[in-house]
Amino acid sequence: MHIGDKIKEVMKQNNVSVEQLSDTIGSELSNTYRILKKENMDITLLKRISKALNHNFFDDISQDISLQTNKQTNTQ
């Protein structure tokens, strides 16, 4: 899972702009754009973004891990 893409998806669903997210997490706008390009990120940052968007990205990651594990089990 590309976490930046998932964050953008949730932002779009909730009609949250990059500027709004940037203000809410206390980040420079340029840094927020960089965050959205990241495939992975620091847990503390992801926690702030989760709170700002009222979305548990940790659940998404956990589900992704479960799917990957199931695929590996089924191919063996």
C-alpha positions as CSV (number, residue, x, y, z in Angstrom):
1,M,0.0,0.0,0.0
2,H,1.2,3.5,-0.9
3,I,0.2,5.4,2.2
4,G,0.4,8.8,0.4
5,D,-2.1,7.6,-2.2
6,K,-4.4,6.3,0.5
7,I,-4.3,9.7,2.3
8,K,-5.1,11.4,-0.9
9,E,-8.0,9.0,-1.4
10,V,-9.4,9.8,2.0
11,M,-8.9,13.5,1.5
12,K,-10.9,13.4,-1.7
13,Q,-13.7,11.4,-0.1
14,N,-13.9,14.0,2.7
15,N,-13.4,17.0,0.4
16,V,-10.3,18.1,2.3
17,S,-7.8,20.2,0.4
18,V,-4.0,19.9,0.8
19,E,-4.1,23.4,2.3
20,Q,-6.6,22.3,4.9
21,L,-4.6,19.2,5.8
22,S,-1.5,21.2,6.0
23,D,-3.1,23.7,8.4
24,T,-4.6,21.0,10.6
25,I,-1.3,19.0,11.0
26,G,0.8,22.1,11.4
27,S,2.9,21.5,8.3
28,E,4.3,23.8,5.6
29,L,2.3,23.4,2.4
30,S,5.4,22.2,0.5
31,N,6.1,19.5,3.2
32,T,2.5,18.3,3.0
33,Y,2.8,17.8,-0.8
34,R,6.0,15.8,-0.1
35,I,4.1,13.7,2.5
36,L,1.5,12.8,0.0
37,K,4.2,11.4,-2.3
38,K,5.5,9.0,0.4
39,E,5.1,5.3,0.1
40,N,5.6,5.0,3.9
41,M,6.1,7.4,6.8
42,D,6.8,7.8,10.5
43,I,4.1,6.5,12.8
44,T,3.8,9.8,14.7
45,L,3.1,11.7,11.5
46,L,0.6,9.1,10.3
47,K,-1.1,9.4,13.7
48,R,-1.5,13.2,13.3
49,I,-2.9,12.8,9.8
50,S,-5.3,10.1,11.0
51,K,-6.6,12.5,13.7
52,A,-6.8,15.4,11.2
53,L,-8.8,13.3,8.7
54,N,-10.7,11.3,11.3
55,H,-9.6,8.1,9.6
56,N,-7.6,5.1,11.0
57,F,-4.9,4.5,8.4
58,F,-3.4,1.9,10.8
59,D,-6.4,-0.3,10.1
60,D,-5.9,0.1,6.4
61,I,-2.3,-1.0,6.8
62,S,-3.3,-3.9,8.9
63,Q,-5.8,-5.1,6.3
64,D,-3.3,-4.7,3.6
65,I,-0.8,-6.9,5.5
66,S,-3.6,-9.5,6.0
67,L,-4.3,-9.6,2.3
68,Q,-0.7,-10.0,1.4
69,T,-0.3,-12.8,4.0
70,N,-3.4,-14.6,2.6
71,K,-2.1,-14.3,-1.0
72,Q,1.2,-15.8,0.0
73,T,-0.5,-18.6,1.9
74,N,-2.8,-19.4,-1.1
75,T,0.1,-19.6,-3.6
76,Q,2.1,-22.1,-1.5
